[in-house]
Each structure stands twice: as C-alpha cells, then as structure tokens.
Amino acid sequence: YVTFFGVAAVYWLVVAVQEGGEGRGAQGVGRGAVWVAAVFVGLAIGSKFGAVLLLLPLTVAIWFISVDLSEFEPQSSQRTQRKEAKSLRSLRFNVNQNRFVGRLVGAGLVVFAAFFVTNPFAVLDQSCELLTPAVQLGSVTIPAIDWRSCYLDNILLQGRMVRGELNAPFTFQYDDTTPYLYYLEMQFKAGMGPQLAVPAFLGFAWVVWGVLARKGAKAQRGNGSADDADRGGFSRIAGKESVKISSNLRRWSLSVFAALREKLSQADSAQLVVLAFLLPFFLSTGNFYVKFMRYLQPMVPFLMVYEAALIWQLRSNWLRWGAVVLVGGGTAVYALAFVNLYQQEHPWTTASKWVYANVEPGTLILSEQWDDALPTTLLLPDGLRRRGEYRNAELTWLTGSGARDNATKLDDNLALLAEAQYLTLMSNRIYGVLPRTGDRFPISSQYHQLLLDGKLGYEVVWINGRFPHLGFLRLIPNTFGWPGLQPSSAIVDYLTDQNGLNWGRLDESFTVYDQPLTIIFQNTGHLSAAEMKRLFVLQ
C-alpha cells in the first residue's frame, strides 16, 4: 500500500508543479492536484510511518506553485535593475509567504484527515504511557509530559528496532552489514536482479547528477546579479525590520534567488519534487541497521522510470534497442525462473509428508525458536493429519544474548537434544546468524557446527529445497558460507546434485519463506546432555 500511495502522491505533486505554477498559467490546476496529492500522502503515512518523508516533496511542490518566479526575471536597463533589486529585497513575502503558508497548512489538514479516517485509533488511543523527561532551558523548566499516545509509542519502538537499539533476535542477521552497499547487493542479486538493478541505480545517479549540475550552473550564472544586489545593501527582510546578517549568508541567499530569476523549467521543478522524496528516503533508509529488502520498495517504481529514461537517452539506436532487449529479456528470464520455483511444492509441505509417513505419532520433534516447526497440518489422501499428533519443543539458541547466553541456557537446550528423536532446521534463520554473532552468543554460536559435524549424535535423514531455475540450471543461495559453517557430507552431496550456480549470500527474509533449505536430523547417537556439554567451550 505504501508504495502505491507514495507513487500516487508524487505523481500528483508533479502534475501540480508542471501545470499549476503561478507564473505559468493554469491557476487552479496546481492547487487542485496538491489537494489530491495530500490525500495520498495521508494514506501512505497511514500505511507505513516512513512515508512521512512525503511531506518534503509536498512542501517543495507547494513552494513552486506559490512563488511567482517571473517576478525575478532579469531586466536590461540600469533603472529596471534597481527596481528589480528593490523587489528582490522584499521578495514579496507579504504576498508569497502568506500564500505558501496558507496552502501548506491546508495541505497538512488534508493529510491529517486522510490519515485519521484510515487510522482513527492512532489518534484516539491514549491509553499508553509515553513520557518525555523534564528539560531545563536556561531559567525555564519544561516539565515532563505524558503524551499517552500508543501510536507514537509504537513508532518510537520501531525506530529503536531499525537503528539496532532494540535487542530483537530477528534483526541480528544485520550485524556487520554495510549501510547502503548491503541494500544495493541484495537488490542486485535478488530484489530486482542484475539486469534491472544496475541500469536502475545508474539511472538514479544520472538524474541526481544532472539536476545538481544544472542547479550549480544556474547558481553560478546568477552570482553576478546577486553580488550587484548585495552591493546595493540587502539589509531588510520583508521590508519591515532591519536585520544584520553575515556576508556569506547574504551572498548565498541572493545567489539562490538570482538563479530562480532564470525560471526553473517545468522538468527541473518536477525532478526536484521527486528527488525531494527519493534522496532523503534512500539516505535515511539505507543507513538503518535493519535492512529488510522490502524497506526500499517505495523507491522501485521511480528507479524503473529512471532506468527507462537512461536507456532512452542513448544516442545510438543500436545501443538503445540492445539495452531494451537485454534488460527486458533478462527480466523475463529471471521472472520465469521464479515462476518455475513456485510450481514446486513447498519444502515444509514435502517435509511434513515425510514425517507423517516415517515418524511415529507422539515422537518429540525439536525445532528452533523464531523459526517454524514440523509437521504442518495437511489433508492427505488417507485423511486429515494434524500437527498436534507429535510433540514439539523449541531450542532457544537465539534467545538470551550476552550474559544470558550461559551454562543454564545450554543445559536446558542439551536436555531437549538428549530426549528428542528428531530435530529440524526449517531454514537458515538461526544457523545463518548464530555463528556470525559470537560476541552476542559466545556459547550458542558453537552449536550448529557441532550439529553439522555429527558430534551431537544427530545425522541428516532428509533434506530438500526449492530454487529459481530454468531447466536443470538452478540459482542456489549459499546459506552456509556467510556464517562460516562447513555443511555435512549429506548436505554437500544434495547441493551438488542440484546442478546449481552459487548465488552467494542472500537476505534471510528473501529465502526463509519461499525457498528454504529444510533439513531433518535423527538422533542416532543418543548422547547424554553431559556428553554433549563437554564439546562446548564455556566462558
């Protein structure tokens, strides 16, 4: 939803700027488009709070349709230049500022109304305790305030999570991942595929560079007029109150408005509106500790447009149509590989059928906390088979980090391993993280390699996965390489038989549900908890 509403909001803001500038005619079109855009901004924020960044392009668009840039067109005669300088000093804030602020407030009310209609309890639920501490500002003390907003409380909690300040096990996978570059890597490998991602981000960089270069050139061309106005004595703002400001700030302000006198083209204004959303969004989201691939989804439609623009501006017809064939054909092949993946039965379903056929009801089957468990309830030819036919217990390796990753936690898990007959690794959700986080889990991080080596008495009896493929060629994620694990010979043999290309590391959220490598172990060694404990290095 946030992607759809976000694209719709930016679209209508572009319409507002292109058709509604006060100096460009079409007086009512821009204002009407802004109100439509404001509705979509409110809906987007209601879908996901990160869409609050859409308020930036909303503000920029309202600025463009509120300021009559034609008032600052360069004049030829000295007399008209002095008249222009006087107009430049006042900036017509008595008119334009009121116009801008009025429309901005009106749009803000529309945004709030759309948000409230779709999320009424975000405003009405005041049952939580949300305290801000007292603040001392000189001689004034601002008392502690209880905002009571559950919505704000949840937003702050999620903010702590994405910054890595919340000890959430499902985010530990992002330890030691590089801001921005990790997102690019995952989009290149999985989210968009290399054939889409490379030209898309090149197009994004090309547009940003082009807009900044044009603005820089215009500012340079406007410096002369700005300096002339500066020498005339720019000491009043809004023609009301004399304000002494630094020479650098004065020169910068005049340079900006001197550049505006040249009238930004409609295309430039529209690009600035779009980039007012994309640049802050990418710079803030890309720097998160938590880097779920879906966080960049609101950018993808715009990246596709930039990619198309980059390809279309190629001067050679051969290059242009060659790029179209390469990108379009590569995308079709990539999509077909995933169509083939989804035509296969899910590994958890296949594994559940194996359990029902080979494991006696009432058997204890271990799973890992934060992951799923086997079997799942299935309607089979011989009737309905239920998950509750088997006992299940969870190994808590990924719960309790730091000082809580201790001998007591180890004893509890080893007791379950000694009792159980079967153990499942449903995906790489746990073993893809624990071995990489020895600082968080000094004891638990040793577990998976001991398991894969067969030292805990468990052996692989069943393994299956599904992967994107074309014919016999498969793209196989390397779930063991990043955590530094050496898989057992049974796992190596299975992966070798798949005739696959090593896809390298992939974001766990991309593989864990749709294409998990599922492994079932059987307790053949029947080691005691004490025997297994001697294999761990305790600190």
Secondary structure, 3 states (H helix, E strand, C coil): CHHHHHHHHHHHHHHHHHHHCHHHCCHHHHHHHHHHHHHHHHHHHHHCHHHHHHHHHHHHHHHHHHCCHHHHCCCCCHHHHHHHHHHHHHCCHHHHHHHHHHHHHHHHHHHHHHHHHHCHHHHHCCCCCCEECCEEECCEEECCEECCCHHHHHHHHHHHHHCCCCCCHHHHHHCCCCCCHHHHHHHHHHHCCHHHHHHHHHHHHHHHHHHHHHHHHHHHHHHHHHHHHHHCCCCEECCCEECCCCHHHHHHHHHHHHHHCCCCCHHHHHHHHHHHHHHHHHHHHCCCCCCCHHHHHHHHHHHHHHHHHHHHCCCCHHHHHHHHHHHHHHHHHHHHHHHHHHCCCCHHHHHHHHHHHHCCCCCEEEEECCCCCCCCCEEECCEEECHHHCEEEEECCCCCCHHHCCHHHHHHHHHHHHHCCEEEECCCCCCCCHHHCCCCCCCHHHHHHHHHCCCCCEEEEEEECCCCEECCEEEECCCCCCCCCCCCHHHHHHHHHCCEEECCCCCHHHHCCCCCCEEEEEECCCCCHHHHHCCCCCC
